[in-house]
Amino acid sequence: MRFSHKKSTAVMAGRLVAVILAAAAVVLIFMLFRKDEADYLKPYEAENQAADISQSFQIDNTLFASDLCVIMDPGADEPADALDAGAALIFNITDKQVIYNQSAFDRLYPASITKVMTYLVAVKYGDLSQMVTITDAMLDLDSASSVAGLQAGDVISMNDLLYGMLMASGNDAAQAIALTVGGTQEGFADLMNEEALRLGATGTHFVNAHGLTDEQHYTTAYDIYLILNEALKDDKFVEIISTAEHTAYYTGPGGSELERTWQAGNWYASGEVTAPEGYTVVGGKTGTTQAAGYCMALYSRDSEGKEYISVVLRSPSRDVLYYNLNALFSKITN
């Protein structure tokens, strides 16, 4: 009986130790999960960083904020000189300086600015030399869509589809890219969302490649800055958005030779609007739907070579959009 009692005590003690260790493991895992979750929610918020903008963060094994413009007080009140827009910002990306911020973290519809992310995914996972045969599924779009003029049976390069998507804002070109690279619209959207998370664009969710309105398709002005900033690292992207006119040569059904010319779709490129003296607009991406209003993400330089990103979302008209964009330049003080 004495031996049995000692054995029972030892077993109970062993079980107690096991329970304690298991509980400690659960607590540790929970703490690690909460840390990762906090990092992904708003990695650019002030409480997650030191005052020094050189502070870096780790997101999906990518250093974040070491070379970005960071809004130090995301919860600040609206500026007294707020523009007639849902959100707006202008950043000096050369000096990593936040010049102006209006509702930069509010979730809004991006319309065709979406196509900047479509570009990033296309060049990351696609082959620009691939010849794409246009199908009926690629042309299955809302009748009000802006299009590049593609027809079922056309055979065109992925490279030209990028021009048609960014210059003509062709939803047909965007959907052709999505179905070619992602297999399905949903598969491509998954890649878009993975890329958004990698860039720290945690206020963004995509469901399509073209930007037609969907309640689950949204972003923020700050996230658009992150996405455009990444795209500007790609020489091909800069080449496309700074091109005034591009002619694509491709084949139609039956092998007929076709050509189509696209022109840049923003008023700076057409000369209908000019930037203030001392500033040059390189290019950008417009977006317009009834729900999104008039939107634009813009890349520009000043006479000293400093570079800027401007974003305006949900302007009430096209005229007001360009008024807002030029007003942002006036807020720069060098």
C-alpha positions, -999 to +999 in steps of 0.1 A: +000+000+000+029+023+008+044+017-027+011+023-043+006+056-025+040+069-036+033+058-072-001+076-071+015+108-058+042+107-085+016+103-112-005+131-099+026+154-097+035+145-132+001+153-145+001+186-126+034+195-143+020+186-177-010+207-172+011+237-161+034+233-192+004+230-215-012+261-201+020+280-204+023+269-241-012+281-248-005+315-232+027+318-252+010+310-285-018+334-277+006+362-270+025+356-302-007+355-322-019+387-307+015+403-315+013+392-352-023+404-354-015+438-340+014+442-364-009+434-394-038+456-383-022+490-386+016+487-389+018+524-398+000+538-367+020+560-344+018+537-314+036+511-334+066+532-341+092+556-326+091+592-335+121+585-358+107+576-392+137+553-398+120+529-373+114+496-392+087+469-389+085+434-400+055+424-422+056+390-439+094+391-436+095+425-453+109+456-435+082+482-433+083+520-428+121+523-432+117+540-466+081+552-464+061+584-455+044+577-422+015+596-408+024+601-371-012+608-359-037+588-379-065+599-356-060+637-361-090+659-368-097+670-403-075+698-415-091+733-415-083+736-452-100+703-462-106+697-499-140+688-514-131+651-515-136+619-495-099+617-488-067+633-501-030+633-494+003+645-509+037+631-498+072+640-507+086+605-514+121+618-518+124+632-483+098+608-468+077+638-458+039+638-451+028+672-465-010+669-463-033+643-450-071+643-451-090+611-441-061+590-454-073+559-435-110+560-444-121+531-464-134+542-498-140+527-533-109+529-555-126+525-589-099+520-616-070+529-594-074+492-586-055+486-618-022+497-602-024+466-580-035+445-610-003+457-627+019+446-598+004+411-597+006+408-634+043+415-636+050+394-605+032+363-616+027+367-654+048+366-685+048+399-705+057+381-737+028+357-734+002+359-762-033+360-748-064+349-767-094+370-757-125+350-746-161+358-740-155+354-703-128+381-704-154+405-720-182+397-695-184+431-679-209+458-669-221+476-700-209+509-686-173+497-683-145+516-699-128+493-723-097+490-745-117+477-775-108+440-774-130+414-791-134+377-786-108+359-807-082+386-806-047+375-798-026+401-780+005+402-758+003+405-721+026+436-725+000+453-747-028+444-723-009+464-696-009+494-718-046+490-726-054+486-690-035+516-676-038+540-705-074+533-718-084+521-683-097+490-701-117+467-679-116+442-707-078+443-706-078+440-668-101+410-668-081+393-695-050+397-674-068+384-643-081+353-660-048+346-677-026+350-646-050+339-618-071+314-637-103+329-622-112+364-610-113+351-574-079+335-578-064+367-591-081+387-563-065+364-538-031+373-552-040+410-551-049+408-514-017+388-506+003+416-523-016+443-504-009+426-471+028+423-480+029+460-487+012+468-454-020+479-471-042+466-442-072+488-450-076+472-485-096+443-499-100+435-536-125+412-553-118+421-589-090+433-612-107+464-627-123+483-598-160+481-606-180+487-574-185+460-549-191+464-512-161+441-505-138+460-528-123+490-510-091+507-500-077+539-483-058+569-497-028+558-476-029+522-490-031+536-525+001+555-517+017+523-506+006+505-537+016+533-561+049+537-543+057+500-549+047+503-586+070+532-592+099+510-584+091+492-617+106+510-647+079+495-670+051+509-649+067+544-650+071+540-688+035+532-693+020+560-671+043+586-687+034+575-723+011+598-741+002+574-769+007+537-775-002+516-806-007+478-801-003+454-830-022+422-826-043+396-846-080+393-848-102+362-853-089+343-883-055+359-881-063+393-895-037+420-886-051+447-863-038+478-846-053+500-819-039+532-804-045+542-768-039+576-753-033+586-717-066+592-700-058+620-676-062+657-682-025+665-674-014+643-703-040+657-727-031+693-718-066+702-705-050+709-671-015+720-663+003+716-630+014+747-611+047+763-622+077+743-610+060+709-610+058+682-637+032+655-637+048+622-648+016+602-648-008+583-627-041+564-627-076+578-627-107+561-615-144+569-618-176+552-608-209+566-594-200+551-560-164+561-560-167+596-575-137+610-593-104+597-581-067+598-590-033+586-579-006+609-592+032+608-595+050+641-601+084+658-597+095+694-589+122+715-606+148+701-581+140+665-589+121+657-558+093+632-563+057+633-550+027+610-547-008+626-546-040+608-540-076+622-542-106+600-537-143+607-541-143+642-557-178+652-568-168+660-604-139+658-628-133+695-626-132+694-588-108+664-590-082+684-609-087+715-588-080+693-557-049+678-573-035+713-581-045+725-546-023+698-531+007+711-550+002+745-533+006+729-499+043+720-506+068+742-488+104+734-496 
